[in-house]
């Protein structure tokens, strides 16, 4: 679908206005589950005073102030005094006012309105991105902590494996090769635990850098998510997304700047009136001056603004296509990972623990060789790690999807607009 006509903005004007109106009516999906209240409180606590959000608020406030300023008159009146003393004393006072014949005030106000819409969309983008980043850092921290615990469990099992192997070797029930295998497995577990501790420390410091301080209590992320469903009217929905609204507003800004450049080419007249005296005679004067835009008619500025407008249209056109493709791809990936995670939780989680208990029992009873025990043990532990990694992938793609569809605040129950006005 071509949402941009590179030759005309006639279609984009109504689209932009319609997008603003339906912004609160079109939703990405029916959010059937909400984030835990503890997680929402945690997120709200740390983003409210975050530097990135303060910057976004300041930029939004600046756009509002610029809109108020644009409603002011372009030209101020000029007060003139004249005094001349020769044989006759001449005195006069007058006032001059330049007329905004080209309606620069209206054009500037239209530009500022579009810039405010862009600032509002950019604020939503910044807030959604900040929330998504924080959630992803929480996911990484929780994942690394879980993998670290799994690494500790692995080390404990490998130490037990080594100790039993050494006792059996001394008793003559185990060969040197199998003993070496047990010791190598234990040393490998030691190295993996050291690497995992380093990864966990890095994840913790990343979270500390984002939040400014390491919180005393970090809420657990949920393991159940809703099925991702896109709005049936996908074309309208995409046009209301903050990223597209920002580009639509930017295109509107460039269109209005073309009109502003045209208004600046107007021959704005200046009218003046004065009163005074020359000797004993009273004087009343009327003055009219008109600039002659002959040597420079400012058409080059209009042409330059027109080209910027065309470029903005094309960027929006490409961004729409990219956003549509990314949204569909991310939705499909989210759905596939969600199905995979649900299947793993339902069928693999308990089975792994059962398998671990069974092979440990068989190993201690001497029904498994060292190599068979090690192979099955590693398979069970790797399956556990795979589940942890799968859950982390689901978290990351879910947060990306919710940020992309402008629904992460709805899931958390946070009102972004209220944050912007606070």
PyMOL commands that set and color helices and strands:
alter all, ss='L'
color gray80, all
select helices_A, chain A and resi 10-22+37-47+51-70+104-170+176-211+234-239+242-263+299-364+370-404+408-412+416-421
alter helices_A, ss='H'
color red, helices_A
select strands_A, chain A and resi 78-85+89-98+269-278+281-290
alter strands_A, ss='S'
color yellow, strands_A
deselect
rebuild
show_as cartoon
